């Protein structure tokens, strides 16, 4: 049976991904939005989504991508869909 990630594990992985893509140390919280992170614009968002999909081994649905309002909502989707 596949094991699910904890919210803390997901946030840790997201911090690494965001720090890599944005080339700066990032400290994400569940309430963090793009407006809170310097360099997180629409073009970077596409790259971030791709890196997150690669890391967790699934593809977001378009409605999920456009519906995410903060990092916590991204964590929710990953927690529901990703297994290791």
N, C-alpha and C positions, 0 to 999 in steps of 0.2 A: 504494500500500500504506500502510495506517495505521501510524503510528509509536507505539510504546509509551512510556510515561513511565518515567523512571528512579526508583529508590527515593528518591533525594535530592529529585527534583522532587515526588514524591508527598508526602513529609514536609514540604517547604516549603509546599505548598498546604494540607495539613492544619493546619499551624501557623497559617496565615492564617484558615482557616475556624474553628478552635477559638477563636482569639483574638477573632474577630468575634462568634461566638455567646455566648461566656462573658464578653465585654466586659472582657477583661484580656489581658495578654501571656502567651502560653503557649509553652513550649519542649518540644515532644514528642520523645520518643525511641521506638524500636521497643518497648522493654519497658514503656513508660508504660501504666498502667491507669487506670480511672475513679477509683479510690481515691487516686491520686497527684495528681489535679487538682481543686482546690477549685471547687465549683459544677457538676461533671460528675455529675449524678444521672440517674435513669431518664427523667425528663421532658426534660431537656436532651439526653439521648442520642438521643431521637427527632428533635429539631431538628437535631442534628449529622449524623445519618444522612441526613436530607433534604437538607441543604446539601452534603454530600459527593456524594450522588447527582446533584444538579443540576450541581455543578462538573465531575464526571467523565463525565457523560452516560450513566449506566446505573443500574439499580435493583438493590439487594442483594436476595438471596433471604432469606426469613425465617430459614432455618436458618443462613445466614451471619451475620446480625445477632446472633442469640442465641448463636452459637458463638464469637464474637470474644472473646478473653481479654485482648488488649492491642492497642496501636496497630500493632505489627508485623504482627499477623494481618490488620488492616484494610488495611495496605499490601500484603500478599500478595494479597488479593482484588482490590484496585484494580489492581495490577501485571498480574494475569492478565486482567482484563476490560476495563479502560479503554484507549481509544486516542484519539489526537488527530488 
